[in-house]
Amino acid sequence: VISAALRNAALNTRTSLPQQEQREDARDLSHGQFAAYVAAPVSPLEPPRFSGLLALDVSFNKFSASDFEILEQAGLGTSLRSLNLSSCELTALPSASYWQKYVCLKLLHVARNNIGSWGEVQSVVHVPTLVWLIFHGNPIAAQPEFREFVIANASSTLLAVDANVITDDERLACLSFPEESGASPVHTQSGSPKRRLAAQGPEPYVKRRVAKSRWTEIALPPAAVEGTPADAASMISYLKKTLWNLQHTANKCSAAAALQVAFKGAVARKRMAVMLEQRREAALHIQRHVRTYQWKVGVHEYLREYLAETDQLDLLLSPEQLIAMKATKIQRAVRAWLVRRKEKDNVEVASFLIGRIFKGFLVRSTMLRKTLRLSKERYIYFPAQYAWEFLVCLNVTRRQRGLEPVANDFEFEESDVYAVRFPEPDELPERSSALSAVLMMRSYCVLRPRREGRFPSCPWDGPVHKLVDAPPPHIARPYRVIRRRQAAVTGKERTAFVQGCSKGRPDLTPPPVDRGQRRMCLSFQKFLDNPTSWPKAKSKVFKPLPAFLKEAQRMGGKPLGNLDTSHQKGVETDYGPKNYSTCRWLSQRLLRFNCGSTQTASDLISFLNSYNAFVTAHSNDLGMLVRSVPYLMESAVKEATAATVIQATWRAHRARMELSFSIHTAATFRRAALCIQRYWRWTGQMKRRFELLAYAHRQSRKVMTDTLYIESRLMQSINAIAHTIRYAPLLPERKLVFGYHSELDQVVLINDMVLQHPSRDPRRMKPMPLRDVAAFLREQDHLNPGFGFLPSWICDHIDEGLMVTH
């Protein structure tokens, strides 16, 4: 009992770890590294040298008392669990008070030193938590009573000395009791311990291991290798493994452990015997029930065969089974009735849905035919650049109706209208119904009728407009005086106007292209040859795009369109301006096709609507390879054309009605504005004339003396420029000449035409006062119109002191 209590206390102490450990670390300072490590400087950012060490190896160092003080100052007593002081040339060890500070030390290795005193050994064994003491290789360890002395003086936690664990016999042999009864055991403190209690024979009640036998041996730690220090992880791992092996070996050599093993084995064998008995009884029980079941099955088979021969199978069933069988028949009948009822309901719902769908289709088809008047107006209009796509859609529709497809060289009929705006289907709001899509397209289209031969007397095939309202008196005279534009045109301009008139409808048809020279679109052909790249349709019943692409494959691909742009360029002429009679600017060429029957027109509209919706939804995948086809029916074309004409007429009428004055007044203002603009920009060069007169006026006002200082070369250049005719012949200001009158002592303005007259002598010219200049100019202008005298209004801009000579 005493040994078991001691063993349990040792195990509890051995397995408990200090809670103050913050980290696991170890240090190998063997072979002379301890002194260098202690002498090295410490960085303030690093932790203390021996902080938190679990294992420290200072073997093969020359250790002294000061070195023990360094370890004490480092505070290793609260964390160190293994200390290796082997081969350190120690002759003495610190006192017991020093070793009692190491409250966690479990393994102390002091082998191969020069310790020869029992006092040194007694101070070491006072470590409170020491588990393994290794002291071999010291002179004192060679004494025969060394092991008994250590066991007698050490604490109960010590499990091994040197290479053998401590057995219970050794612990009991080291206990000493006094002769007086009731006294507690004491430890022997002398050099040679006394044995007062010995074992009662070689075979005690519980068989135990013999001391210092192969059962108690434990491997000693290996010596450190010089030059290859061990790392912290390997040292900590070795420490834990060594402590576990020590504990395991001590348990095997313990009487308490042997008792526990024997007891547990007995309990296990008893439990095994009970379990085997339970298994045997369970097997017998199962066999009994299986045999009973097999016998019952055999009896039922025999009775079934016998009763089948006598037609009395019902005798095998119990009343409950008969009721359950009848209930099963009722359930089967009820379930069959429910299935038939559900099928009938499904048929009714399906017939209702089919009828509703058919009625809706019939109503939509009837509404489409009535609204678009397909019974009488079966033409379908589309832009000319979509002729090939429309031809493919037409062939798909004809194949669905069992008709022959149209040939590839089929030419559609030219329409009697042209489009100012014909939007793409993807530019319009989405509509699922074909009728709503056509009506939406009609609302966004701007169409104009193509007319000809209405005014054969006019080269431009248009009317001559006349103003029918009576002009006010103050507008009648300006309206007659201001000339129209046609009164001031030259012969070339008149010829250009006549030649540029487009008589009749303009021919919007591009020049024909030889079929042998027509090229195919290679990118579209590559797209057709790879059906895996075609977008997948969501509907499993009808797939418009695959049908379109398959028909395009049958037709041999898509030809490149005619890129002729001659209808947008003028033609060079001999008389100067270009001829634009064959050009079209805002006109888009339209083609039309007669569907022939109402059903064909309805099917074609439905296919075009579904095709356009599919292409618009997958525009990102198709790009420009496959285009949607904009179209309009004949009735919608007529309504859109009529709306365009009516709106244009109404807007023109509303613009005239919104005028705050009469049409004659507006025409007069328009003519006056055109005359002023034309005269300002082109014919009269009025702007240059005004700039010249203003500059001359400013410079004449700056002349304040009769002396002019100028370089001779500059004077010659100015005279040469002055004698050169630098202005247009129709510019009257070119006749202005300025001079200096010596008698009047001022600058005068001279009429250039007077100087050029041979009968006049410039020296005899006299200045004319300003008050007589205006009357003189008006008189000369009346007598000699167009002679070139200055206009009378120039007198308003001449100073009083400036005279005009004549």
Buried (B, 14 or more C-beta within 10 A) or exposed (E): EEBBEBBEEBBEBBEEEEEEBEEBBBBBBBBEBBBEEBEEEEEEEEEEBBBBBBBBBBBBBEBEEEBBEBBBEBBBBEBBBBBBBBBBEBEBBBEBEBBEBBEBBBBBBBBBBEBBBBEBBBBBBBBBBBBBBBBBBBEBBEBEEBBBBBBBBBBBBBBBBBEBBBBBBBBBBBBBEEEEEEEEEEEBEEEEBEBBEEEEEEEEEEEBBEBBEEBBEBEBBEBBEEEEBBEBEEBBEBBBEBBEEBBEBBBBBBBBBBEEEEEEEEEEEEEEEEEEEEEEEEEEEEEEEEEEEEEEEEEEEEBEEEBEEEEEEEEEEEEEEEEEEEEEEEEEEEEEEEEEEEEEEEEEEEEEEEEEEEEEEEEBBEEBBEBBBBEEBBBBBBBBEBBBBBBBBBBBBBBEEEBEBBEBEEEBEBBBBBBBEBBBBBEBEEBEEBBEBBBBBBEBBBBBBBEEEEBEEEBBBEEEEEEEEEBEEEBEEBBEEBEEEEEEEEEEBEBBBEBBBBBEBBEBEBEEBEEEEEEEBEEBBEBBEEEEEBBEBEEEEEBBBBBBBBBBEEBEBBBEBEEEEEBEEBEEBEEEBBBBBBBBEEBBBBBBBBBEBBEBBBBBBBBBBBBBBBBBBBBEEBEEBBBBBBBBBBBBBBBBBEBBEEEEEEEEEEEEEEEEEBEBBBBBBEBBEBBEEEEEEEEBBEEEBEEBBEEBBEEBEEEEEEEEEEEEEEEEEEEEEEEEEEBEEEBBBBBBBEEEBEEEEBBBBBBBBBBEEEEBEEEEBEBBEBEEBBEBBEEBBEEEEEEEBBEBEBBEEBEEEBBBBB
